[in-house]
Amino acid sequence: MDRFLFLTLDGLSRGAVYAAFALALVLIWRAGRIVNFAQGAMAVAAAYVAYSVTAATGSYWLGFGAALLAGLLLGAVVDVAVMRLVDHRSPLNPVIVALGLVLLIQAVLGMVYGNEYLPSRAPFSRTALTVGGTAVLSPYDLFVFATVGVVGAALVWIFTRTAIGLRMRAAAFAPEVSRLLGVNVGGMLTLGWALASGVGALAAMLVIPTGLGLHPYAMDLVFVSAFTAAVLGGLDSPPGAVVGGLGVGLLLSYVSGYAGGDLIPLAVLALLLTVLLLRPGGLFAPVTARRV
């Protein structure tokens, strides 16, 4: 029972990061109807900015803030300088360009920083606290939960309670009508890319300290897991991304704890295939979105 409780709490902590990254994918999809396969590489690039700033200043929090800012700027630049120039009449074109971006970003990071693992420290202890003799969450896990919760609530508030959120949703679902009503559709799309990339950078800063360290491919498996979470919840549903992320985190924790870590990639792919076969629109996708 103690083992099950520990794996459950560990899975929820891991799933919170997947939820944040899945939210980034949902933001891009809602803004431009594009699945950004370069999201993981862009997040790693922001994490390298944090590494450089922290190494230069000795402050983790300055590096953390620099990563978020770099993520926002990188998302805006990718939209304006790359994706805006792609012919979107074929849905494959942005996918191919995004995959090319992955190769480019990873190659540049490898040339600048090398392909070896660089140390990435956590701002709080990762030693699990014990309650009644049972290991539960660590201070770092609590930090992850709090950070993802605040970001998720902020995004929900932006999209449901603010005029800018309404404009972003309108620009995504009815761009021509939005232009006639005076909405800057291009600006809203760029803002969506910036927000998504910033959230992706946040996810990278949260998950990389829990792995082997920072390297150009650090987010590849995280991207696959987060993409599975986004598909599971529905690419049009931010709450679905959160639920999907937590579900994927629990699944991977149980698989790792009871069957071995080597089966994690297989479990992720099996879940993704199952969702695509049985409910490709996702568990929380609106009916209208699935009919389009």
Backbone as JSON, one array per atom type, in Angstrom:
{
  "sequence": "MDRFLFLTLDGLSRGAVYAAFALALVLIWRAGRIVNFAQGAMAVAAAYVAYSVTAATGSYWLGFGAALLAGLLLGAVVDVAVMRLVDHRSPLNPVIVALGLVLLIQAVLGMVYGNEYLPSRAPFSRTALTVGGTAVLSPYDLFVFATVGVVGAALVWIFTRTAIGLRMRAAAFAPEVSRLLGVNVGGMLTLGWALASGVGALAAMLVIPTGLGLHPYAMDLVFVSAFTAAVLGGLDSPPGAVVGGLGVGLLLSYVSGYAGGDLIPLAVLALLLTVLLLRPGGLFAPVTARRV",
  "N": [[0.82, -1.21, 0.0], [1.96, 1.23, 0.79], [3.83, 1.54, -1.22], [2.19, 1.81, -3.47], [0.91, 4.23, -2.84], [3.1, 5.96, -2.85], [3.92, 5.75, -5.56], [1.64, 6.76, -6.78], [1.56, 9.47, -5.89], [4.02, 10.32, -6.91], [3.52, 9.93, -9.62], [1.48, 11.84, -10.04], [2.93, 14.18, -9.59], [4.79, 14.04, -11.7], [2.95, 13.99, -13.76], [1.87, 16.55, -13.59], [3.77, 18.16, -14.8], [3.69, 17.11, -17.4], [1.12, 17.93, -17.96], [1.4, 20.72, -18.03], [3.05, 20.98, -20.28], [1.42, 19.81, -22.19], [-0.6, 21.71, -22.18], [0.73, 23.77, -23.49], [0.88, 22.72, -26.1], [-1.85, 22.6, -26.66], [-2.48, 25.32, -26.63], [-1.15, 26.27, -28.95], [-2.52, 24.78, -30.87], [-5.15, 25.75, -30.54], [-4.73, 28.38, -31.25], [-3.66, 28.39, -33.88], [-4.43, 26.06, -35.19], [-2.45, 24.09, -35.43], [-0.23, 21.45, -34.77], [2.5, 21.72, -32.91], [5.35, 20.31, -33.46], [7.87, 21.06, -32.87], [7.94, 21.95, -30.31], [9.18, 20.75, -28.06], [11.96, 20.96, -28.64], [12.2, 23.74, -28.76], [11.62, 24.36, -26.11], [13.8, 23.2, -24.8], [15.83, 24.83, -25.81], [15.21, 27.23, -24.5], [15.72, 26.39, -21.9], [18.46, 26.08, -22.01], [19.2, 28.74, -22.2], [18.52, 29.53, -19.63], [20.43, 28.02, -18.25], [22.81, 29.27, -19.08], [22.47, 31.89, -18.1], [22.22, 31.42, -15.35], [24.73, 30.28, -14.85], [26.32, 32.49, -15.34], [25.47, 34.42, -13.5], [25.0, 33.14, -11.09], [22.54, 32.86, -9.96], [19.69, 30.99, -9.58], [17.02, 31.79, -9.94], [17.12, 34.05, -11.56], [17.96, 32.81, -13.89], [15.75, 31.15, -14.28], [13.68, 33.02, -14.77], [14.79, 34.14, -17.09], [14.6, 31.98, -18.84], [11.82, 31.71, -19.17], [11.25, 34.18, -20.39], [12.83, 33.91, -22.69], [11.5, 31.76, -23.86], [8.99, 32.93, -24.48], [9.81, 34.92, -26.35], [11.05, 33.33, -28.3], [8.9, 31.79, -29.25], [7.32, 33.8, -30.44], [9.08, 34.69, -32.43], [9.42, 32.36, -33.99], [6.84, 32.06, -35.02], [6.47, 34.5, -36.51], [8.73, 34.65, -38.19], [8.98, 32.16, -39.35], [6.68, 30.22, -39.35], [4.66, 31.87, -40.31], [5.32, 32.19, -42.92], [4.81, 29.82, -44.15], [3.02, 27.76, -46.41], [-0.2, 27.13, -45.7], [-2.18, 25.7, -46.86], [-1.94, 23.02, -47.25], [-2.11, 20.64, -44.71], [0.16, 19.24, -44.01], [2.4, 20.77, -44.47], [3.11, 22.72, -42.33], [3.75, 20.81, -40.4], [5.97, 19.47, -41.46], [7.78, 21.61, -41.59], [7.98, 22.2, -38.86], [9.19, 19.84, -37.91], [11.61, 20.11, -39.24], [12.56, 22.35, -37.89], [13.03, 21.22, -35.39], [15.29, 19.57, -35.9], [17.11, 21.58, -36.67], [17.28, 23.3, -34.38], [18.2, 21.5, -32.4], [20.64, 20.75, -33.53], [22.04, 23.2, -33.56], [22.13, 23.76, -30.8], [23.71, 21.58, -30.0], [26.13, 22.21, -31.27], [26.83, 24.6, -30.01], [26.72, 24.14, -27.2], [27.52, 21.52, -26.89], [26.97, 17.92, -26.77], [26.96, 16.62, -24.37], [25.75, 15.75, -21.07], [24.61, 18.34, -19.08], [24.77, 19.74, -15.8], [21.76, 20.27, -13.97], [20.19, 21.9, -11.59], [17.73, 21.65, -8.98], [15.52, 24.04, -7.46], [14.59, 23.49, -4.94], [14.63, 20.96, -2.36], [14.68, 17.54, -3.43], [14.18, 15.4, -1.94], [11.96, 13.12, -0.6], [9.35, 13.93, 1.64], [8.36, 12.47, 4.75], [5.44, 11.02, 6.03], [3.94, 9.67, 8.69], [5.72, 7.57, 8.5], [5.68, 6.97, 5.81], [6.89, 7.68, 2.62], [6.2, 10.65, 0.92], [5.37, 13.5, -0.92], [8.01, 15.57, -2.19], [9.64, 18.73, -1.31], [10.23, 19.93, -3.76], [8.38, 18.71, -5.46], [6.02, 19.82, -4.46], [6.44, 22.46, -5.18], [6.35, 22.19, -7.96], [3.65, 21.38, -8.34], [2.32, 23.69, -7.34], [3.25, 25.68, -9.1], [2.39, 24.79, -11.68], [-0.34, 24.73, -11.18], [-0.93, 27.48, -10.73], [-0.21, 28.58, -13.22], [-1.95, 27.18, -14.95], [-4.47, 28.05, -13.96], [-4.23, 30.77, -14.51], [-4.14, 30.77, -17.32], [-6.68, 29.73, -17.93], [-8.25, 31.8, -16.9], [-7.41, 33.91, -18.59], [-8.35, 33.05, -21.11], [-11.06, 32.79, -20.75], [-12.11, 34.96, -19.36], [-11.14, 37.4, -20.21], [-10.8, 40.11, -22.59], [-8.75, 39.89, -24.44], [-8.32, 37.16, -24.51], [-10.74, 36.31, -25.59], [-10.5, 37.43, -28.15], [-8.31, 35.98, -29.1], [-9.4, 33.39, -29.22], [-11.46, 33.81, -31.06], [-9.98, 34.58, -33.32], [-8.7, 32.21, -33.88], [-10.75, 30.35, -34.49], [-12.48, 31.6, -36.3], [-11.12, 33.27, -38.42], [-11.48, 35.03, -40.68], [-13.95, 36.33, -40.24], [-13.25, 37.52, -37.83], [-11.3, 39.35, -38.65], [-12.89, 41.12, -40.11], [-14.26, 42.23, -38.02], [-12.37, 43.75, -36.85], [-10.3, 42.55, -35.42], [-6.92, 41.91, -34.76], [-5.71, 39.47, -36.33], [-3.27, 38.24, -37.01], [-1.59, 39.23, -34.98], [-2.82, 38.09, -32.73], [-2.37, 35.42, -33.24], [0.42, 35.31, -33.08], [0.71, 36.0, -30.4], [-0.47, 33.75, -29.24], [1.4, 31.76, -29.99], [3.63, 32.74, -28.58], [2.77, 32.57, -25.87], [2.36, 29.8, -25.69], [4.95, 28.8, -26.16], [6.26, 29.96, -23.99], [5.0, 28.61, -21.85], [5.84, 26.04, -22.49], [8.6, 26.34, -22.07], [8.57, 26.74, -19.31], [7.67, 24.18, -18.5], [9.89, 22.66, -19.28], [11.85, 23.68, -17.54], [10.86, 22.69, -15.18], [10.9, 19.9, -15.45], [13.4, 18.99, -16.35], [15.38, 19.1, -14.22], [14.67, 16.75, -12.88], [15.6, 14.68, -14.32], [18.37, 13.2, -16.1], [19.87, 15.4, -16.66], [20.7, 18.43, -18.49], [20.5, 18.41, -21.97], [20.6, 18.45, -25.61], [18.48, 16.78, -26.42], [16.75, 16.49, -24.36], [14.01, 16.83, -23.96], [12.6, 15.13, -25.6], [11.26, 12.61, -25.07], [9.53, 13.59, -23.17], [8.02, 15.3, -24.72], [6.63, 13.44, -26.32], [5.11, 12.14, -24.38], [3.61, 14.31, -23.39], [2.26, 15.08, -25.7], [0.7, 12.82, -26.06], [-0.89, 13.14, -23.77], [-2.23, 15.51, -24.43], [-3.69, 14.7, -26.68], [-5.21, 12.72, -25.49], [-6.84, 14.2, -23.71], [-7.96, 15.99, -25.48], [-7.32, 18.19, -28.07], [-8.48, 20.66, -28.2], [-9.14, 21.35, -25.66], [-8.21, 22.86, -22.8], [-8.69, 22.12, -19.99], [-8.89, 19.37, -20.45], [-6.28, 18.79, -21.25], [-4.91, 19.09, -18.86], [-6.09, 17.07, -17.26], [-5.47, 14.88, -18.88], [-2.64, 15.01, -18.79], [-2.13, 14.45, -16.06], [-3.2, 11.88, -15.97], [-1.54, 10.46, -17.77], [0.88, 10.75, -16.41], [0.36, 9.25, -14.06], [-0.03, 6.7, -15.21], [2.53, 6.17, -16.32], [4.09, 6.21, -14.02], [3.09, 4.01, -12.57], [3.67, 1.95, -14.39], [6.47, 2.13, -14.51], [7.08, 1.61, -11.81], [6.02, -0.95, -11.28], [6.52, -2.59, -13.48], [8.9, -1.87, -14.66], [11.27, 0.59, -15.81], [12.05, 0.46, -18.49], [9.85, -0.09, -20.02], [8.41, 2.21, -20.31], [8.44, 3.96, -22.69], [7.07, 2.24, -24.48], [4.6, 1.97, -23.18], [3.61, 4.6, -23.36], [3.33, 4.94, -26.14], [1.51, 2.9, -26.68], [-0.75, 3.8, -25.28], [-1.25, 6.19, -26.69], [-1.85, 5.18, -29.25], [-4.15, 3.71, -28.64], [-5.95, 5.73, -27.84], [-6.14, 7.22, -30.23], [-7.34, 5.37, -31.87], [-9.78, 4.71, -30.61], [-11.0, 7.06, -29.61], [-10.42, 9.6, -31.22], [-10.85, 12.35, -31.09], [-10.44, 13.03, -28.48], [-11.04, 12.86, -24.91], [-12.29, 15.07, -23.75], [-13.0, 16.78, -25.75], [-15.0, 19.23, -27.38], [-18.2, 18.55, -28.86], [-18.83, 19.89, -31.23], [-16.32, 20.58, -32.16], [-15.31, 18.1, -32.89], [-16.87, 17.45, -35.0], [-16.21, 19.12, -37.05]],
  "CA": [[0.0, 0.0, 0.0], [2.86, 2.38, 0.83], [4.43, 1.66, -2.55], [1.16, 2.33, -4.36], [0.72, 5.64, -2.51], [4.27, 6.7, -3.34], [3.86, 5.8, -7.02], [0.54, 7.66, -7.15], [1.99, 10.84, -5.68], [5.09, 10.58, -7.87], [2.88, 10.05, -10.92], [0.79, 13.12, -10.1], [3.96, 15.21, -9.74], [5.27, 13.94, -13.07], [1.85, 14.34, -14.64], [1.67, 18.0, -13.58], [4.67, 18.7, -15.82], [3.1, 16.75, -18.69], [-0.06, 18.77, -18.14], [1.86, 22.05, -18.45], [3.54, 20.9, -21.66], [0.23, 19.57, -23.02], [-1.26, 23.0, -22.32], [1.43, 24.5, -24.54], [0.44, 22.18, -27.38], [-3.25, 23.01, -26.85], [-2.48, 26.75, -26.96], [-0.79, 26.39, -30.36], [-3.61, 24.23, -31.67], [-6.28, 26.66, -30.49], [-4.38, 29.64, -31.91], [-3.4, 28.28, -35.31], [-4.78, 24.72, -35.69], [-1.18, 23.46, -35.76], [0.47, 20.71, -33.73], [3.89, 22.18, -32.99], [6.27, 19.24, -33.11], [9.14, 21.65, -32.43], [7.76, 22.5, -28.98], [10.19, 20.21, -27.15], [13.26, 21.55, -28.94], [12.14, 25.14, -28.36], [11.68, 24.39, -24.65], [15.19, 22.92, -24.42], [16.6, 26.03, -26.11], [14.97, 28.16, -23.4], [16.41, 25.86, -20.72], [19.88, 26.41, -22.16], [19.33, 30.15, -21.84], [18.55, 29.55, -18.17], [21.73, 27.49, -17.82], [23.84, 30.29, -19.31], [22.26, 33.01, -17.19], [22.54, 30.96, -14.0], [26.18, 30.13, -14.76], [26.95, 33.82, -15.34], [25.05, 35.22, -12.35], [24.91, 32.34, -9.88], [21.17, 32.9, -9.44], [18.75, 30.1, -10.26], [15.77, 32.46, -10.27], [17.36, 34.86, -12.75], [17.94, 31.87, -15.01], [14.36, 30.72, -14.45], [12.98, 34.11, -15.45], [15.33, 34.28, -18.44], [14.05, 30.89, -19.65], [10.44, 32.05, -19.53], [11.31, 35.27, -21.37], [13.35, 33.35, -23.94], [10.43, 30.98, -24.46], [8.02, 33.86, -25.07], [10.39, 35.55, -27.53], [11.28, 32.31, -29.33], [7.62, 31.46, -29.84], [6.92, 34.89, -31.32], [9.97, 34.71, -33.59], [9.11, 31.21, -34.84], [5.61, 32.34, -35.75], [6.6, 35.6, -37.46], [9.81, 34.45, -39.15], [8.96, 30.82, -39.97], [5.37, 29.65, -39.62], [3.83, 32.81, -41.07], [5.71, 32.08, -44.32], [4.5, 28.47, -44.64], [1.75, 27.6, -47.09], [-1.03, 26.33, -44.81], [-3.26, 25.01, -47.57], [-1.75, 21.6, -46.94], [-1.8, 20.51, -43.27], [1.46, 18.62, -43.81], [3.49, 21.75, -44.59], [3.62, 23.15, -41.03], [4.33, 19.67, -39.69], [7.31, 19.25, -42.0], [8.61, 22.73, -41.16], [8.24, 22.03, -37.42], [10.2, 18.78, -37.75], [12.89, 20.7, -39.64], [12.99, 23.2, -36.78], [13.59, 20.34, -34.35], [16.66, 19.22, -36.29], [17.94, 22.78, -36.66], [17.51, 23.75, -33.01], [19.04, 20.53, -31.71], [21.99, 20.83, -34.1], [22.68, 24.43, -33.08], [22.44, 23.58, -29.38], [24.83, 20.67, -29.91], [27.35, 22.9, -31.68], [27.17, 25.66, -29.05], [26.91, 23.64, -25.83], [27.94, 20.13, -26.88], [25.91, 16.94, -26.56], [27.08, 15.97, -23.07], [24.76, 16.13, -20.08], [25.01, 19.44, -18.21], [24.01, 19.68, -14.54], [20.59, 21.15, -13.84], [19.78, 21.73, -10.19], [16.38, 22.06, -8.6], [15.59, 25.11, -6.45], [14.2, 22.95, -3.64], [15.05, 19.58, -2.15], [13.89, 16.5, -4.06], [14.03, 14.32, -0.98], [10.55, 13.01, -0.23], [8.98, 14.06, 3.04], [7.69, 11.28, 5.27], [4.27, 11.23, 6.89], [3.58, 8.38, 9.28], [6.65, 6.56, 8.02], [5.5, 6.76, 4.38], [7.44, 8.76, 1.79], [5.17, 11.3, 0.1], [5.9, 14.47, -1.86], [9.17, 16.36, -1.81], [9.41, 20.17, -1.48], [10.23, 20.28, -5.18], [7.08, 18.29, -6.0], [5.04, 20.83, -4.07], [6.73, 23.61, -6.03], [5.83, 21.87, -9.3], [2.19, 21.44, -8.27], [1.89, 25.07, -7.18], [3.56, 26.43, -10.32], [1.49, 24.37, -12.75], [-1.69, 25.17, -10.81], [-1.06, 28.92, -10.96], [-0.19, 28.83, -14.67], [-3.21, 26.68, -15.51], [-5.56, 28.96, -13.58], [-4.04, 32.03, -15.24], [-4.53, 30.57, -18.72], [-8.14, 29.62, -17.97], [-8.78, 33.15, -16.7], [-7.16, 34.71, -19.79], [-9.16, 32.63, -22.25], [-12.5, 32.81, -20.47], [-12.55, 36.15, -18.65], [-10.53, 38.64, -20.7], [-11.08, 40.46, -23.99], [-7.67, 39.36, -25.28], [-8.58, 35.74, -24.67], [-11.84, 36.17, -26.55], [-9.96, 37.72, -29.48], [-7.47, 34.85, -29.52], [-10.28, 32.28, -29.59], [-12.15, 34.17, -32.29], [-9.0, 34.56, -34.41], [-8.38, 30.82, -34.2], [-11.88, 29.59, -35.03], [-13.14, 32.32, -37.41], [-10.18, 34.37, -38.71], [-11.99, 36.01, -41.62], [-14.95, 37.12, -39.52], [-12.54, 38.32, -36.83], [-10.68, 40.48, -39.34], [-13.95, 42.08, -40.42], [-14.64, 42.88, -36.77], [-11.26, 44.57, -36.37], [-9.33, 41.81, -34.62], [-5.61, 41.69, -35.36], [-5.59, 38.01, -36.3], [-1.85, 37.89, -36.97], [-1.07, 39.5, -33.64], [-3.36, 37.1, -31.8], [-1.67, 34.16, -33.5], [1.77, 35.45, -32.52], [0.57, 35.94, -28.94], [-0.69, 32.35, -28.9], [2.69, 31.07, -30.08], [4.5, 33.18, -27.49], [2.29, 31.98, -24.63], [2.61, 28.35, -25.72], [6.39, 28.57, -26.0], [6.61, 30.28, -22.61], [4.56, 27.5, -21.0], [6.75, 24.93, -22.77], [9.86, 26.61, -21.37], [8.3, 26.46, -17.9], [7.65, 22.73, -18.31], [11.27, 22.18, -19.37], [12.55, 24.05, -16.31], [10.36, 21.86, -14.1], [11.13, 18.47, -15.62], [14.8, 18.65, -16.61], [16.11, 18.74, -12.99], [14.3, 15.43, -12.38], [16.2, 13.68, -15.19], [19.82, 13.06, -16.04], [20.5, 16.7, -16.85], [20.33, 19.19, -19.69], [21.15, 18.1, -23.24], [19.7, 18.88, -26.7], [17.35, 15.88, -26.64], [16.2, 16.24, -23.03], [12.55, 16.91, -23.91], [12.0, 14.31, -26.65], [10.28, 11.69, -24.49], [8.52, 14.42, -22.51], [7.1, 15.76, -25.76], [5.76, 12.33, -26.71], [4.16, 11.93, -23.27], [2.71, 15.45, -23.34], [1.39, 14.99, -26.88], [-0.29, 11.8, -25.72], [-1.81, 13.74, -22.81], [-3.08, 16.47, -25.14], [-4.62, 13.93, -27.51], [-6.13, 12.03, -24.58], [-7.82, 15.15, -23.21], [-8.57, 16.75, -26.57], [-6.46, 19.31, -28.4], [-9.23, 21.9, -28.04], [-9.6, 21.46, -24.28], [-7.19, 23.05, -21.76], [-8.89, 21.2, -18.86], [-8.56, 18.01, -20.89], [-4.82, 18.65, -21.24], [-4.51, 18.9, -17.46], [-6.5, 15.72, -16.85], [-4.66, 13.94, -19.65], [-1.28, 15.0, -18.26], [-2.11, 13.72, -14.79], [-3.44, 10.47, -16.27], [-0.32, 9.89, -18.35], [1.87, 10.67, -15.34], [0.03, 8.1, -13.22], [0.24, 5.47, -15.96], [3.98, 5.93, -16.43], [4.61, 5.91, -12.7], [2.73, 2.62, -12.26], [4.44, 1.06, -15.28], [7.86, 2.15, -14.06], [7.21, 1.02, -10.48], [5.64, -2.36, -11.2], [6.98, -3.38, -14.63], [10.25, -1.48, -15.07], [11.35, 1.82, -16.58], [12.26, 0.22, -19.92], [8.57, -0.2, -20.7], [7.72, 3.51, -20.35], [8.13, 4.4, -24.07], [6.05, 1.36, -25.05], [3.32, 2.31, -22.56], [3.16, 5.87, -23.92], [2.89, 4.72, -27.52], [0.31, 2.07, -26.63], [-1.85, 4.67, -24.88], [-1.52, 7.09, -27.8], [-2.52, 4.4, -30.3], [-5.49, 3.37, -28.16], [-6.79, 6.93, -27.89], [-6.38, 7.58, -31.62], [-8.24, 4.39, -32.48], [-11.08, 4.66, -29.97], [-11.6, 8.39, -29.44], [-9.38, 10.5, -31.74], [-11.09, 13.74, -30.7], [-10.09, 13.24, -27.08], [-12.12, 12.63, -23.94], [-12.95, 16.3, -23.36], [-13.19, 17.64, -26.91], [-16.4, 19.59, -27.63], [-18.81, 17.82, -29.97], [-18.73, 20.68, -32.46], [-14.94, 20.51, -32.66], [-15.07, 16.8, -33.5], [-17.63, 17.32, -36.24], [-15.67, 19.97, -38.1]],
  "C": [[0.85, 1.26, 0.0], [3.47, 2.61, -0.53], [3.42, 2.27, -3.53], [0.94, 3.82, -4.11], [1.88, 6.48, -3.03], [4.24, 6.84, -4.85], [2.75, 6.74, -7.49], [0.95, 9.12, -7.01], [3.09, 11.23, -6.66], [4.51, 10.75, -9.27], [2.14, 11.37, -11.09], [1.79, 14.27, -10.28], [4.5, 15.22, -11.17], [4.18, 14.38, -14.05], [1.58, 15.83, -14.67], [2.55, 18.66, -14.63], [4.14, 18.35, -17.21], [1.88, 17.61, -18.99], [0.34, 20.16, -18.62], [2.32, 22.02, -19.91], [2.38, 20.63, -22.62], [-0.56, 20.86, -23.21], [-0.6, 23.85, -23.4], [1.0, 24.03, -25.93], [-1.0, 22.59, -27.68], [-3.33, 24.48, -27.23], [-2.16, 26.97, -28.44], [-1.93, 25.9, -31.24], [-4.81, 25.19, -31.69], [-5.99, 27.96, -31.24], [-4.27, 29.49, -33.42], [-3.75, 26.95, -35.95], [-3.54, 23.99, -36.19], [-0.7, 22.68, -34.55], [1.95, 21.03, -33.88], [4.84, 21.09, -32.52], [7.65, 19.77, -32.7], [9.06, 22.17, -30.99], [8.83, 22.02, -28.0], [11.55, 20.83, -27.37], [13.3, 23.02, -28.54], [12.24, 25.27, -26.84], [13.1, 24.13, -24.16], [16.07, 24.14, -24.68], [16.43, 27.07, -25.0], [15.68, 27.7, -22.13], [17.91, 26.12, -20.8], [20.14, 27.87, -21.87], [19.39, 30.28, -20.32], [19.89, 29.06, -17.64], [22.82, 28.55, -17.95], [23.7, 31.44, -18.33], [22.62, 32.62, -15.76], [24.05, 30.8, -13.82], [26.88, 31.49, -14.67], [26.65, 34.61, -14.08], [25.06, 34.47, -11.03], [23.52, 32.28, -9.29], [20.27, 31.98, -10.26], [17.53, 30.87, -10.75], [15.93, 33.43, -11.43], [17.35, 33.98, -14.0], [16.53, 31.4, -15.32], [13.56, 31.78, -15.2], [13.47, 34.29, -16.88], [14.8, 33.19, -19.36], [12.63, 31.2, -20.09], [10.41, 33.16, -20.58], [11.81, 34.77, -22.72], [12.29, 32.52, -24.64], [9.4, 31.86, -25.14], [8.56, 34.45, -26.37], [10.59, 34.53, -28.66], [9.98, 31.92, -30.01], [7.16, 32.52, -30.82], [7.77, 34.91, -32.59], [9.67, 33.55, -34.53], [7.84, 31.46, -35.65], [5.84, 33.36, -36.86], [7.6, 35.26, -38.57], [9.75, 33.11, -39.88], [7.54, 30.42, -40.35], [4.48, 30.57, -40.44], [4.12, 32.7, -42.57], [5.34, 30.74, -44.95], [3.13, 28.49, -45.33], [0.88, 26.63, -46.29], [-2.18, 25.63, -45.53], [-3.15, 23.5, -47.44], [-1.38, 21.45, -45.47], [-0.44, 19.88, -43.01], [2.6, 19.64, -43.82], [3.99, 22.25, -43.24], [4.24, 22.03, -40.22], [5.76, 19.44, -40.15], [8.25, 20.36, -41.56], [8.95, 22.6, -39.67], [9.29, 20.94, -37.17], [11.58, 19.28, -38.2], [13.44, 21.62, -38.56], [13.61, 22.38, -35.65], [15.04, 20.01, -34.67], [17.59, 20.42, -36.22], [18.28, 23.21, -35.24], [18.44, 22.79, -32.27], [20.47, 20.55, -32.23], [22.72, 22.06, -33.59], [23.04, 24.31, -31.61], [23.63, 22.65, -29.18], [26.15, 21.33, -30.27], [27.8, 23.92, -30.64], [27.53, 25.09, -27.69], [27.49, 22.23, -25.77], [26.77, 19.21, -26.57], [26.01, 16.21, -25.22], [26.01, 16.52, -22.12], [25.33, 17.23, -19.19], [24.18, 19.39, -16.93], [22.87, 20.69, -14.53], [20.01, 20.93, -12.45], [18.35, 22.21, -9.99], [16.47, 23.12, -7.51], [15.23, 24.64, -5.05], [14.63, 21.48, -3.56], [14.11, 18.6, -2.84], [13.74, 15.27, -3.17], [12.6, 14.28, -0.47], [10.37, 13.18, 1.27], [8.25, 12.8, 3.49], [6.56, 11.67, 6.21], [3.83, 9.87, 7.41], [4.47, 7.25, 8.79], [6.55, 6.27, 6.54], [6.04, 7.95, 3.61], [6.34, 9.33, 0.9], [5.85, 12.29, -0.85], [7.13, 15.18, -1.3], [8.83, 17.85, -1.92], [9.39, 20.59, -2.94], [8.93, 19.86, -5.85], [6.0, 19.31, -5.67], [5.21, 22.09, -4.9], [6.17, 23.4, -7.43], [4.31, 21.98, -9.32], [1.7, 22.89, -8.21], [2.1, 25.87, -8.46], [2.6, 26.09, -11.45], [0.06, 24.81, -12.44], [-1.9, 26.64, -11.09], [-1.1, 29.22, -12.46], [-1.48, 28.36, -15.32], [-4.38, 27.59, -15.21], [-5.46, 30.28, -14.33], [-4.48, 31.9, -16.69], [-6.05, 30.45, -18.86], [-8.77, 31.0, -17.81], [-8.59, 34.0, -17.95], [-8.13, 34.35, -20.9], [-10.65, 32.77, -22.0], [-13.0, 34.13, -19.9], [-11.99, 37.45, -19.2], [-10.86, 38.85, -22.17], [-9.99, 39.89, -24.91], [-7.84, 37.87, -25.51], [-9.7, 35.48, -25.66], [-11.36, 36.43, -27.97], [-9.1, 36.57, -29.99], [-8.33, 33.67, -29.96], [-11.0, 32.58, -30.89], [-11.21, 34.11, -33.49], [-8.66, 33.14, -34.83], [-9.51, 30.13, -34.93], [-12.57, 30.27, -36.2], [-12.27, 33.51, -37.8], [-10.74, 35.43, -39.64], [-13.03, 36.91, -40.97], [-14.28, 38.03, -38.5], [-11.87, 39.53, -37.47], [-11.72, 41.55, -39.66], [-14.4, 42.86, -39.19], [-13.51, 43.68, -36.13], [-10.25, 43.87, -35.5], [-8.03, 41.64, -35.39], [-5.29, 40.2, -35.29], [-4.13, 37.59, -36.23], [-1.24, 38.11, -35.61], [-1.56, 38.5, -32.61], [-2.66, 35.75, -31.98], [-0.26, 34.19, -32.91], [1.73, 35.38, -30.99], [0.34, 34.5, -28.48], [0.6, 31.54, -28.95], [3.61, 31.45, -28.93], [4.07, 32.56, -26.17], [2.6, 30.48, -24.57], [4.09, 28.05, -25.5], [6.85, 28.91, -24.59], [6.2, 29.18, -21.65], [5.44, 26.27, -21.23], [8.09, 25.11, -22.07], [9.71, 26.35, -19.88], [8.32, 24.96, -17.63], [9.06, 22.16, -18.36], [12.04, 22.49, -18.09], [12.09, 23.18, -15.13], [10.79, 20.4, -14.22], [12.6, 18.12, -15.78], [15.58, 18.35, -15.33], [15.77, 17.36, -12.44], [14.91, 14.31, -13.23], [17.7, 13.62, -15.02], [20.54, 14.4, -16.15], [20.07, 17.32, -18.16], [21.17, 18.75, -20.88], [20.16, 18.37, -24.36], [18.46, 18.02, -26.88], [16.58, 15.61, -25.33], [14.68, 16.17, -23.0], [11.87, 15.99, -24.92], [10.92, 13.38, -26.09], [9.18, 12.46, -23.76], [7.52, 14.92, -23.54], [6.13, 14.66, -26.16], [4.69, 12.11, -25.63], [3.14, 13.06, -23.22], [1.76, 15.47, -24.54], [0.31, 13.95, -26.66], [-1.34, 12.36, -24.75], [-2.76, 14.71, -23.5], [-4.11, 15.76, -26.01], [-5.66, 13.23, -26.63], [-7.22, 12.98, -24.09], [-8.57, 15.87, -24.3], [-7.77, 18.01, -26.84], [-7.17, 20.66, -28.28], [-9.59, 22.18, -26.59], [-8.43, 21.65, -23.31], [-7.44, 22.2, -20.51], [-8.58, 19.75, -19.21], [-7.07, 17.76, -20.9], [-4.32, 18.4, -19.83], [-4.85, 17.49, -17.0], [-5.68, 14.67, -17.59], [-3.23, 13.85, -19.14], [-1.17, 14.23, -16.96], [-2.32, 12.22, -15.03], [-2.22, 9.78, -16.84], [0.76, 9.76, -17.28], [1.62, 9.48, -14.42], [0.35, 6.8, -13.93], [1.73, 5.16, -16.0], [4.6, 5.61, -15.08], [4.31, 4.46, -12.31], [3.52, 1.64, -13.11], [5.88, 0.98, -14.82], [8.03, 1.43, -12.73], [6.95, -0.46, -10.43], [6.2, -3.22, -12.34], [8.38, -3.01, -15.09], [10.24, -0.26, -15.97], [11.52, 1.62, -18.07], [10.96, 0.16, -20.7], [7.83, 1.13, -20.82], [7.45, 3.96, -21.79], [7.04, 3.56, -24.72], [4.68, 1.69, -24.49], [2.75, 3.6, -23.13], [2.6, 5.67, -25.32], [1.62, 3.87, -27.56], [-0.91, 2.91, -26.24], [-2.24, 5.61, -26.01], [-2.28, 6.38, -28.91], [-3.95, 4.07, -29.9], [-6.43, 4.56, -28.26], [-7.12, 7.29, -29.34], [-7.35, 6.62, -32.29], [-9.65, 4.49, -31.92], [-11.77, 6.02, -29.86], [-10.61, 9.45, -29.91], [-9.6, 11.96, -31.39], [-10.71, 14.04, -29.28], [-11.3, 13.11, -26.17], [-12.92, 13.89, -23.64], [-13.2, 17.24, -24.53], [-14.67, 17.97, -27.08], [-16.92, 18.85, -28.85], [-18.65, 18.58, -31.26], [-17.33, 20.61, -33.05], [-14.69, 19.19, -33.35], [-15.81, 16.68, -34.83], [-17.05, 18.13, -37.38], [-14.74, 19.18, -38.99]]
}
